Amino acid sequence: MTVLLLIEQGEEELSRQALTLAAGLGPVEALSDAASHLPVERLWVAEGIGPYAPGAWASAVGQIIERVQPSAVIAPGTNRGNEVLAHVGARRDIPFAANCTAVEGDTLTRVRWGGSLLEEARIHSPLPLLSVAPHAVPAAGGAGSPEVETFTPALSETDLVAQVVEHVDEVVSGISLAEAKVVVSGGRGVGSADGFGILEELAGVLDAAVGCSRVVTSAGWRPHTDQVGQTGTKVSPDLYIACGISGATQHIAGCKGAKKILAINSDAEAPILASADYAVIGDLTEIVPAITAELRKARSA
Ligand SMILES: Cc1cc2nc3c(=O)[nH]c(=O)nc-3n(C[C@H](O)[C@H](O)[C@H](O)COP(=O)(O)OP(=O)(O)OC[C@H]3O[C@@H](n4cnc5c(N)ncnc54)[C@H](O)[C@@H]3O)c2cc1C
């Protein structure tokens, strides 16, 4: 049976990853608000849907569900993909499973706890709604020339109560992670987005870039572009300073090219110590500012 895929404009890589999972379940028809060259059977283009509004997208998805009668609806695991499917699920009173990496019948594998475990779960639903964990499955390649059907979704006032009104570009500054000679990277042990302040300070003194683990990006403390690892950026600096990072194999895959690794961790048994050239065992909230202060003192002497 046909599977309905949500294509998010501007998120081609993640949409292609979602296509990989969808294509494993059946022929794929897709819904978007603009042309797409993804290799799907048919492309439904929603016209006049306006600036992003989760309710409007939930209505559009609902209208295409009625026409296509798909066996499942798949979206990329972006903020919008997850938000739209949550709205669709709430409207139809059916479950939505986020962050899936595989589907076999009614059994799903999905990423939980910020990437620290893979859960096997069963979904009992007449229409499974699934988003695909970012950077966990390969992206479908190739280009297609799908049959295109345009339609104008019927929208009500309540579909538009929450709507994007303005885009503000992120200010990108500093040194690029992939090219930095020194990377100061933080993990769950940093504790919060604000906790990265002391890492930023140390990075400033060392002309370093700031990186992080996947737990950090999953928690929304830092953007995905800062993630080091198997599903993030691979770095090869002269020095990689891993603060509050346990050293999972998926993280080490991204920093093993570093010439030297300094681990700062409160756990003397943390796996990162097996990959580290130097280690300081203790609380990073004390150690990182102490290193910054010593460097400043040495430089002003
Ligand atoms: C398909 C897949 C792909 C993945 N890709 C990546 C990837 O690209 N990159 C990545 O990083 N992970 C990736 N992961 C996730 C990975 O398996 C780990 O879950 C993740 O790296 C753990 O992040 P962490 O080290 O920050 O957190 P944790 O494993 O929770 O470790 C936190 C560490 O902080 C220490 N700590 C706590 N408090 C303090 C303190 N005050 N001072 C000092 N130390 C402290 C603890 O002792 C611990 O060692 C992937 C997982 C999967 C399933």
The ligand as a Gaussian input file, in Angstrom:
#p B3LYP/6-31G(d) Opt

LIG

0 1
 C       22.649000       5.880000      15.371000
 C       23.349000       6.699000      16.419000
 C       24.198000       7.717000      16.030000
 C       24.841000       8.513000      16.996000
 N       25.669000       9.520000      16.590000
 C       26.326000      10.249000      17.539000
 C       27.225000      11.307000      17.170000
 O       27.430000      11.614000      15.989000
 N       27.849000      11.998000      18.162000
 C       27.659000      11.726000      19.489000
 O       28.257000      12.404000      20.354000
 N       26.812000      10.740000      19.863000
 C       26.131000      10.022000      18.924000
 N       25.251000       9.065000      19.323000
 C       24.924000       8.976000      20.764000
 C       25.990000       8.216000      21.589000
 O       25.718000       6.835000      21.551000
 C       25.946000       8.688000      23.059000
 O       24.647000       8.529000      23.569000
 C       26.376000      10.144000      23.242000
 O       27.590000      10.399000      22.573000
 C       26.556000      10.405000      24.741000
 O       26.742000      11.775000      24.913000
 P       27.484000      12.330000      26.216000
 O       28.852000      11.720000      26.286000
 O       27.372000      13.813000      26.152000
 O       26.532000      11.860000      27.397000
 P       26.719000      10.726000      28.481000
 O       27.045000       9.419000      27.867000
 O       25.547000      10.795000      29.381000
 O       28.022000      11.162000      29.307000
 C       28.077000      12.282000      30.134000
 C       29.463000      12.311000      30.792000
 O       29.599000      13.493000      31.550000
 C       30.298000      13.188000      32.748000
 N       29.952000      14.244000      33.696000
 C       28.742000      14.490000      34.270000
 N       28.788000      15.586000      35.029000
 C       30.069000      16.054000      34.935000
 C       30.743000      17.164000      35.492000
 N       30.125000      18.063000      36.296000
 N       32.059000      17.337000      35.208000
 C       32.721000      16.460000      34.406000
 N       32.122000      15.386000      33.835000
 C       30.817000      15.191000      34.105000
 C       29.834000      11.807000      33.117000
 O       30.762000      11.144000      33.953000
 C       29.728000      11.135000      31.738000
 O       30.939000      10.479000      31.399000
 C       24.631000       8.260000      18.383000
 C       23.778000       7.216000      18.753000
 C       23.153000       6.449000      17.808000
 C       22.242000       5.345000      18.262000

